[in-house]
């Protein structure tokens, strides 16, 4: 794991640098669009009804439920591995135990986010005029 730390640090620095440059570029584009607008009526603002629907709590809730289920499944996999004869004190077996927890957490967290998408679509149908 320690050999991956420099990769993550470099990735994080480049990612946030890219996002910062993108933020300034979008700001300039928006300012140019506003300057070119002659009439405020041309500007399409979203409805207040559209802005009030926020599903952040649903997404976070589904993610946390997925991670919790992933941890539970990870413990069950670890218990099955111990009963199958794997030794937690050996280096290769310890990596297997760590990988089972991480894989289950990420898998079920992703499934939780995938479940939140149809729920959002079910509860909020944008009407187009």
N, C-alpha and C positions, 0 to 999 in steps of 0.2 A: 504494500500500500504506500510505503514511503517513496517509492520510485515514481508514483503517479502524482505526487504533490506538485512538483515543478510544472507538469503538464496542465494541471488544474489552475495554477496561479497564472501561467501565461494565457490560458484560454480565458480566464476571468478578466484579465486586464484588456485583452483585445476585444472581448465582447462588449464591455462597458465603454471602451473607446469608440467602437463602431456605433453603439446606441447613442452616444453623445453627439457624434458627428451627424447621425441621422436626425436627431432632434433639432439641431440648428438648421439643417437643410429643409426639413418640413416647415420650420418656423418662417424661413425666408419665402418658401412657396406660398404659404398662407398669407403672408403680408402682401406679396405681389397680387394674389387673387383678390384681396380686399381692396387694394388700390385700383384695380381694373373694374371693380363693381361701380356702376353709375347709380343704380337704383337699389334700395334696400329690398325691394320686392323680389329681385332676382335671387336673393339669398334664401335657400331652403333650410329652415331651421327644423330640428326634430320636434315632434309633438311632446307636450309635457307628459302624456300618458306613456310614451316610449321611454322617457328618461326615468320614470318612477319604478320601472321593473328592473330590479337588480337581483341576480341569482348568485351572488358571491357566496352567501351563506349556504345555499344548496350545494354549490361546487365544493366548498371547503368541507361541508358535512359529509358528502359522498366520498371525498378524498380520505378523510380521517376514518370513516367506516371501512373503506377499502384497506387502509394501512393497518387498522386493528384486526381485520379478518386475516390479512397477510401475516401479521405477527402470530396470530393463533395457529394458522396453518404451518408457519415456520416452526413453532414449538412442537406441533404434532410430527412434522417431518424429522425434527431433531430427535424426538423420542423414539421414532421408528428406526432411525439410524443407530442410536445407542443400543436398542434392543436387537439390531441386526449384527452387532459385534464391532462397530466402529469405535475407536478410542479417541476421546476428545483431547487427550494429551499429546497425540502425535501431530506433527506440523501439517501434513497433508489432510488429515481428517479434520483438523481444526478449520482449515480453509473451506472444507466442504460444509461444515456447520455454519460458518459465517456467510457463505454464498447462499445457503438455503434460506436464511433469514432475509438477506438483502433481496434476493430474487422474489420471494413471496411478498415482501412489502411493496416493491416496485410494481409487480404484476397486479396485485389486487388494488393498489392505489390507482393505477391506470384504468382498471376495470371500473372503479368507483367514479372516475371522471367521465368515462364513456357512458355510464348509467345516468349521470347528471344531464347529459346532452338531450336525450329523448324526453326527460322530465321537463326540462326548460321548454322544449318545443311543444309539449303537451299543455303546459300552463300558460304559455304566451304565444299567441298567434298574431303577428303584426298584420294589420289590415292595410292594403294598398289601395289608394284611390284611383 
